[in-house]
Amino acid sequence: MANAKAGIIWSAVERFSVQGTQFILSLIIARLVTPSDFGLIAMLSIFMAIAQVFTDSGFGSALIQKKDRNDVDYSTVFYFNLGIAICLYLVLYLSAPLISSFYKEPRLIDVTRCIGLNLIFLALCLIQRTILRIHLNFKKIATISLISMLLSGTVGVYLAYIGYGVWALVLQTLINNFLLALLFWLTTYWKPLLVFSVSSFKRLFSFGSKLLVSHLLHTVYLNLYSLVIGRFYNASDVGYYNRAYTIAQYPPVNLVMIITNVMYPIQCEHQNDKKWMIETFPEFIRMTCFVVFPVMVLLAIVAKPFVLIVLSEKWIQAAPLISILAIAYMWIAIGTLNNNIINASGRSDLYLKAEVIKKVIAIVILIATIPFGILWLCIGLLIYNLIDLVIIIHYTKKIFPLGYILQLRACLPILTLSIISGLISCVVNVISGNNWIILMGNIIIFSICYIIGGRYICPKEIKLLLSFMKK
């Protein structure tokens, strides 16, 4: 358990130092470029995301889940990942004119061909990163990732400042992923053997293939909005949605990943200990929700002053989208924990079934909301995320007695406390029209209310959180 605590601490460092730096740099660059520039990159997100899912093909999770993994397994996956990445880059390169024609954006030809190189850089270090995750060595991951992000981010901000526009974003990602690949190779003591085992590939693929299809469905859905908005609206609208999505999903994704990066490998090690899995799951829910729920409720409240202060007036149309998506993505916390416990148990088949059902419903909601504009697309996302949670818990119940009532009891007190704290903090919105006062006043009052209420409602979570902060 000591390794788990250390892993969570370094996972937190990695997520908030690297992702936090990336997030702040993206906000700085957003002030220097136009929504249209961000929109161009977002238009390519669905193609890059799908390519990355195929590059990994679920083998990363399969290696973590497999107890008797060896160098032959690692080498087999490495060559497969790299080969797929090269093939997919060639497909992107040749398809660039078609992508440009689809969006009616001539600039996308060169942008697509350059940004596609990221696939090869990422494939080169997938195994090294997986090995470090298996050994809970998030300290090294954090160090490498932070160095890469700081160097590439500095270059990106400078290029945006001198007027490179969309190319500042392209070159920043290329430099970041190149440095990641280089540093992982220089500092991780693993090199591929000159071997490709068909039997190893088949064993890993039997588990990973289901995750591949599941992740593919989820990835297509997440990026389908940028595709649809780019096709039916314009690059600026894609930019507004992309900024709103990036800001709204940043807290829950990173906070949840801090815990799941560490706990998923540990759950895989305890996959045969059903009692341990059942007893620890509600604790994971309470701890995760205790951190995620208040942040998301607060973000929904302060979206407008946040946008005006941080991004400037030109991004104001993203503010209502942020408020809606903040409420939608707060449920990622519980959904991800359910996904992980299913996969850790080796039941990727149930995970796949759940994803198929969820994504059919998701596409129906998307089609129904397209005619009504971007705001209703985001409301549709909120409805989908609630349905997503209902479905995934249903499949968790097929393995463990962790049903709706148990999970609701775990998170309901924290949700209630977050809502009450938010309603009290909104008094600042009534008495002041200054954006700085509204933003800081809401944060301060909300925090005071939440901490005071948390001392009585969630004392265990506060104690655990404080112990992590001290370390």
Solvent accessible surface area in square Angstrom, and as a share of the most:
residue,aa,sasa,rsa
1,M,152,0.68
2,A,79,0.61
3,N,112,0.57
4,A,3,0.02
5,K,78,0.33
6,A,50,0.38
7,G,2,0.02
8,I,22,0.11
9,I,34,0.17
10,W,86,0.30
11,S,0,0.00
12,A,29,0.23
13,V,59,0.34
14,E,9,0.04
15,R,31,0.11
16,F,85,0.35
17,S,27,0.18
18,V,9,0.05
19,Q,44,0.20
20,G,11,0.11
21,T,26,0.15
22,Q,71,0.32
23,F,31,0.13
24,I,101,0.51
25,L,22,0.11
26,S,19,0.12
27,L,15,0.07
28,I,71,0.36
29,I,0,0.00
30,A,0,0.00
31,R,117,0.43
32,L,71,0.35
33,V,5,0.03
34,T,67,0.39
35,P,15,0.10
36,S,30,0.19
37,D,16,0.08
38,F,12,0.05
39,G,0,0.00
40,L,0,0.00
41,I,37,0.19
42,A,2,0.02
43,M,3,0.02
44,L,2,0.01
45,S,31,0.20
46,I,9,0.05
47,F,58,0.24
48,M,20,0.09
49,A,23,0.18
50,I,45,0.23
51,A,5,0.04
52,Q,74,0.33
53,V,22,0.13
54,F,74,0.31
55,T,4,0.03
56,D,37,0.19
57,S,3,0.02
58,G,2,0.02
59,F,0,0.00
60,G,13,0.13
61,S,26,0.17
62,A,2,0.02
63,L,0,0.00
64,I,4,0.02
65,Q,29,0.13
66,K,31,0.13
67,K,103,0.43
68,D,103,0.53
69,R,49,0.18
70,N,73,0.37
71,D,69,0.36
72,V,51,0.29
73,D,1,0.00
74,Y,19,0.07
75,S,0,0.00
76,T,0,0.00
77,V,1,0.01
78,F,9,0.04
79,Y,71,0.27
80,F,42,0.17
81,N,2,0.01
82,L,38,0.19
83,G,31,0.30
84,I,49,0.25
85,A,0,0.00
86,I,76,0.39
87,C,76,0.45
88,L,38,0.19
89,Y,31,0.12
90,L,97,0.48
91,V,86,0.50
92,L,14,0.07
93,Y,88,0.33
94,L,133,0.66
95,S,29,0.19
96,A,0,0.00
97,P,57,0.36
98,L,131,0.65
99,I,8,0.04
100,S,7,0.05
101,S,79,0.51
102,F,79,0.33
103,Y,12,0.05
104,K,156,0.66
105,E,30,0.13
106,P,106,0.67
107,R,115,0.42
108,L,0,0.00
109,I,52,0.26
110,D,84,0.44
111,V,1,0.00
112,T,2,0.01
113,R,65,0.24
114,C,45,0.27
115,I,11,0.06
116,G,0,0.00
117,L,62,0.31
118,N,5,0.03
119,L,1,0.00
120,I,38,0.19
121,F,43,0.18
122,L,40,0.20
123,A,0,0.00
124,L,49,0.24
125,C,2,0.01
126,L,39,0.19
127,I,2,0.01
128,Q,0,0.00
129,R,63,0.23
130,T,12,0.07
131,I,21,0.11
132,L,11,0.05
133,R,57,0.21
134,I,26,0.13
135,H,129,0.57
136,L,32,0.16
137,N,53,0.27
138,F,3,0.01
139,K,110,0.47
140,K,55,0.23
141,I,4,0.02
142,A,3,0.02
143,T,68,0.40
144,I,6,0.03
145,S,5,0.03
146,L,52,0.26
147,I,78,0.39
148,S,0,0.00
149,M,6,0.03
150,L,88,0.44
151,L,99,0.49
152,S,0,0.00
153,G,0,0.00
154,T,90,0.53
155,V,56,0.32
156,G,0,0.00
157,V,36,0.20
158,Y,129,0.49
159,L,20,0.10
160,A,5,0.04
161,Y,161,0.61
162,I,80,0.41
163,G,62,0.60
164,Y,104,0.40
165,G,17,0.17
166,V,8,0.04
167,W,80,0.28
168,A,0,0.00
169,L,14,0.07
170,V,0,0.00
171,L,59,0.30
172,Q,18,0.08
173,T,48,0.28
174,L,21,0.10
175,I,54,0.28
176,N,18,0.09
177,N,17,0.09
178,F,100,0.41
179,L,31,0.15
180,L,12,0.06
181,A,6,0.05
182,L,76,0.38
183,L,35,0.18
184,F,0,0.00
185,W,64,0.23
186,L,123,0.61
187,T,50,0.29
188,T,8,0.04
189,Y,208,0.79
190,W,18,0.06
191,K,109,0.46
192,P,30,0.19
193,L,80,0.40
194,L,178,0.89
195,V,56,0.32
196,F,95,0.40
197,S,20,0.13
198,V,91,0.52
199,S,62,0.40
200,S,1,0.00
201,F,42,0.18
202,K,134,0.57
203,R,126,0.46
204,L,3,0.01
205,F,70,0.29
206,S,64,0.42
207,F,25,0.10
208,G,0,0.00
209,S,24,0.15
210,K,66,0.28
211,L,1,0.01
212,L,20,0.10
213,V,62,0.36
214,S,0,0.00
215,H,58,0.26
216,L,41,0.20
217,L,55,0.27
218,H,65,0.29
219,T,19,0.11
220,V,43,0.25
221,Y,3,0.01
222,L,47,0.24
223,N,25,0.13
224,L,29,0.14
225,Y,1,0.00
226,S,7,0.05
227,L,35,0.18
228,V,15,0.08
229,I,0,0.00
230,G,6,0.06
231,R,102,0.37
232,F,128,0.53
233,Y,74,0.28
234,N,79,0.41
235,A,8,0.07
236,S,38,0.25
237,D,25,0.13
238,V,0,0.00
239,G,0,0.00
240,Y,24,0.09
241,Y,5,0.02
242,N,27,0.14
243,R,11,0.04
244,A,0,0.00
245,Y,51,0.19
246,T,29,0.17
247,I,3,0.01
248,A,0,0.00
249,Q,34,0.15
250,Y,28,0.11
251,P,17,0.11
252,P,0,0.00
253,V,46,0.26
254,N,4,0.02
255,L,21,0.11
256,V,3,0.01
257,M,57,0.26
258,I,13,0.07
259,I,19,0.10
260,T,6,0.03
261,N,10,0.05
262,V,0,0.00
263,M,7,0.03
264,Y,13,0.05
265,P,10,0.06
266,I,25,0.13
267,Q,7,0.03
268,C,1,0.01
269,E,93,0.42
270,H,63,0.28
271,Q,41,0.18
272,N,130,0.67
273,D,61,0.32
274,K,106,0.45
275,K,143,0.61
276,W,51,0.18
277,M,0,0.00
278,I,44,0.22
279,E,97,0.43
280,T,20,0.12
281,F,1,0.00
282,P,22,0.14
283,E,93,0.42
284,F,24,0.10
285,I,0,0.00
286,R,70,0.26
287,M,19,0.08
288,T,2,0.01
289,C,0,0.00
290,F,9,0.04
291,V,31,0.18
292,V,0,0.00
293,F,0,0.00
294,P,13,0.08
295,V,56,0.32
296,M,0,0.00
297,V,14,0.08
298,L,27,0.13
299,L,19,0.10
300,A,18,0.14
301,I,38,0.19
302,V,7,0.04
303,A,2,0.01
304,K,122,0.52
305,P,8,0.05
306,F,35,0.14
307,V,0,0.00
308,L,38,0.19
309,I,34,0.17
310,V,38,0.22
311,L,0,0.00
312,S,27,0.17
313,E,117,0.52
314,K,81,0.34
315,W,0,0.00
316,I,47,0.24
317,Q,108,0.48
318,A,0,0.00
319,A,5,0.04
320,P,67,0.42
321,L,7,0.04
322,I,0,0.00
323,S,32,0.20
324,I,32,0.16
325,L,0,0.00
326,A,0,0.00
327,I,57,0.29
328,A,0,0.00
329,Y,6,0.02
330,M,4,0.02
331,W,36,0.13
332,I,40,0.20
333,A,0,0.00
334,I,3,0.01
335,G,7,0.06
336,T,30,0.17
337,L,7,0.04
338,N,0,0.00
339,N,29,0.15
340,N,24,0.12
341,I,0,0.00
342,I,0,0.00
343,N,10,0.05
344,A,0,0.00
345,S,28,0.18
346,G,29,0.28
347,R,94,0.34
348,S,3,0.02
349,D,42,0.22
350,L,8,0.04
351,Y,13,0.05
352,L,40,0.20
353,K,109,0.46
354,A,0,0.00
355,E,3,0.01
356,V,67,0.38
357,I,75,0.38
358,K,2,0.01
359,K,6,0.02
360,V,89,0.51
361,I,54,0.27
362,A,0,0.00
363,I,73,0.37
364,V,93,0.54
365,I,24,0.12
366,L,3,0.02
367,I,108,0.55
368,A,59,0.46
369,T,15,0.09
370,I,32,0.16
371,P,100,0.63
372,F,133,0.55
373,G,18,0.18
374,I,24,0.12
375,L,78,0.39
376,W,124,0.44
377,L,0,0.00
378,C,0,0.00
379,I,44,0.22
380,G,0,0.00
381,L,3,0.01
382,L,41,0.20
383,I,82,0.42
384,Y,4,0.02
385,N,16,0.08
386,L,77,0.39
387,I,52,0.27
388,D,21,0.11
389,L,22,0.11
390,V,84,0.48
391,I,22,0.11
392,I,0,0.00
393,I,10,0.05
394,H,81,0.36
395,Y,19,0.07
396,T,0,0.00
397,K,91,0.39
398,K,116,0.49
399,I,29,0.15
400,F,7,0.03
401,P,90,0.57
402,L,0,0.00
403,G,15,0.14
404,Y,81,0.31
405,I,109,0.55
406,L,62,0.31
407,Q,3,0.01
408,L,88,0.44
409,R,180,0.66
410,A,7,0.05
411,C,5,0.03
412,L,81,0.40
413,P,57,0.36
414,I,3,0.01
415,L,29,0.14
416,T,60,0.35
417,L,10,0.05
418,S,0,0.00
419,I,81,0.41
420,I,87,0.44
421,S,1,0.00
422,G,2,0.02
423,L,126,0.63
424,I,87,0.44
425,S,0,0.00
426,C,41,0.25
427,V,75,0.43
428,V,6,0.04
429,N,62,0.32
430,V,128,0.74
431,I,131,0.66
432,S,24,0.15
433,G,75,0.73
434,N,76,0.39
435,N,51,0.26
436,W,151,0.53
437,I,95,0.48
438,I,22,0.11
439,L,15,0.07
440,M,84,0.38
441,G,15,0.15
442,N,0,0.00
443,I,61,0.31
444,I,93,0.47
445,I,50,0.25
446,F,7,0.03
447,S,42,0.27
448,I,91,0.46
449,C,30,0.18
450,Y,16,0.06
451,I,102,0.52
452,I,98,0.50
453,G,16,0.15
454,G,0,0.00
455,R,160,0.58
456,Y,177,0.67
457,I,81,0.41
458,C,6,0.03
459,P,75,0.47
460,K,144,0.61
461,E,16,0.07
462,I,30,0.15
463,K,152,0.64
464,L,70,0.35
465,L,52,0.26
466,L,86,0.43
467,S,41,0.26
468,F,34,0.14
469,M,136,0.61
470,K,175,0.74
471,K,143,0.61
